[in-house]
Amino acid sequence: MHSLATAAPVPPALAQVDREKIYQWINELSSPETRENALLELSKKRESVADLAPMLWHSFGTIAALLQEIVNIYPSINPPTLTAHQSNRVCNALALLQCVASHPETRSAFLAAHIPLFLYPFLHTVSKTRPFEYLRLTSLGVIGALVKTDEQEVINFLLTTEIIPLCLRIMESGSELSKTVATFILQKILLDDTGLAYICQTYERFSHVAMILGKMVLQLSKEPSARLLKHVVRCYLRLSDNPRAREALRQCLPDQLKDTTFAQVLKDDTTTKRWLAQLVKNLQEGQVTDPRGIPLPPQ
């Protein structure tokens, strides 16, 4: 390796040195003695190395090492004894898996290997301590990175798993940040036609989603969050695209979305205001009004 201390900066040479370090850290993941530092260094570099995901996926033993990091903390989940140090370490491993989940070259193989399922035990946890919150949030980040790609195969895979009830539980009782990512995941599933059809296929599925969204609206009226409200409104608007869901929402849409409860929160958010107006319009259309202005059920 060249010494760069006295030489003038030469970007290609520096890049080469960085590449050598990346290869070294990837190799070090295979050894339990050097793994922790390698996880830390690689997770810091994941934004700046465009092809890190294929390098991780195709290098010998790397994914097995990352899965070992995940499985190693299962015993700390129940009873909940997870420490900050354990949480930080496994979250560095999760950050590298998120990198693999996001990359177009590795995403399909990542799904085919069912790797997201290894994260679901973390989403099942309910402890409110910071190490657990961080663990849940980082795990949601991996699923969020998958749905952000808007790929049909991602939605098809997620619908075969228990991700919807897991997200709904976090939407009901997680931290604001976790709720936001979980609601974003649900929103992305709903925006896919297969996802919308799946959720509206049975009354039980729809009513569970509608009940949690309703609870969130109530909570948001007491503790406003413009970012979280935006995702909630988008979920409702998308549900209103389904005729059966639209009929049910006419009965159960929270009053707070029909009155001026959120006028102040949304005063600068034209997108969410437009979505909310469209939602109310969707629910009014198809309703027959009698001369006194009272909506009548369609004949």
Disulfide bonds with the S-S distance in Angstrom:
none
